[in-house]
Amino acid sequence: RKAEYEANKANAPQAAEAPKAAAATAGNGPVFNAPMGGTVMEIRVKPGDTVKPGDIVLVYEAMKMENDLEADRDRVVKRVFVATDDVVGTDAPLIEFE
């Protein structure tokens, strides 16, 4: 378990840098940020998709639980900043809307 922890710890800083780079290139649209740190398990939208309130846009694991992130209003997906298996920190940008 210690070796597994050390391996994950070594990979975490690299994964945390990716959202920062994405944030630097974010446009003016509203951005859906991660409510807490975790690992992206599934992305259910792609650029150009229209979402409605309650639609699940992303599933991620945090605190040993699967968490569904739902759209809060009608929007069109402009950009997705993460990929499956990415590790994200709290408030990391996930999806930008038009």
N, C-alpha and C positions, 0 to 999 in steps of 0.2 A: 504494500500500500504506500510505503514511503517513496519508493521509486516512481510509482504512478503519480503521486502528489508532486514530486520534483519535476517530472516530465510536463505535467499540466502547468505548473508554475512557470517553467521556462517558455512555454508557448503563449501564455496569457499576455505578456507585454506586446508581442508582435500582433496579436489579434486586436488588442485595444487601439493600436495605431491606425488601423484601417478605418474605423468610424470617424476618427479625427480628420483624416484626409477627405473622407466623403463630406463631412460638415463644411470643410473649406470650399468645396465646389457646389454646395447646395444653392439652389436658386431662391426666388422670392416666395414660392408657394408654402402653404402650411406643411409642417413636418411632423410625422408621428415619431416620438422619441420613446425609447425603452423605459418603462416605469421602474425597472430594476435590472441588475446585471444577470446574464444567463447565456444559454447557448441556443441559437436559432435551430429549430427542428424542422419546420416546414414553412414555406412561403406560398400563400394561396392566391396571390395576385401578381400581375406583371404590368409594365407600363402600358397605358391605354385602357386598362380595365376600369369600369365604373363600379363603385361600391355603394351600398345603401346602409343605413344605420343597422347595426347588429351583424353585418357580414364579418366573418372572421377573415382577417387579412394576413395574420402571421401566428404561428405557434412556436413558443420557445420554452425551454426548461430553465427554471430558476428555483432555488431552494428545494430541489428534488421533487418538483411538481411541474406538470404541463400547464402552461398558461396560454389562453387564447386572447389575442388582441383583436378587438372589434372596432369597426368604423363607427364614428359617432354621428356622421351625417353623410348626405349624398356628396360624393366626390369622384374625381377621375385621378387615377394613379399616374403621376408624372415620372417618378424614378424610384427604384428600389436600391437602397444603399448596402444591403447585406445579402449574404448567400447562406444556404443551408450549412450547418455546422460551424458558422462563425460564432465567436464568443464576443458578446457586447457588454459594455458597462452601463451603469445607470445613466439615463438621459442621452444615450447614444442615438443618433438619427437612424431610423429604420426605413421609412418610406416618406417620399415627398408627394404632395398632391397638387393639382392645378388649382 
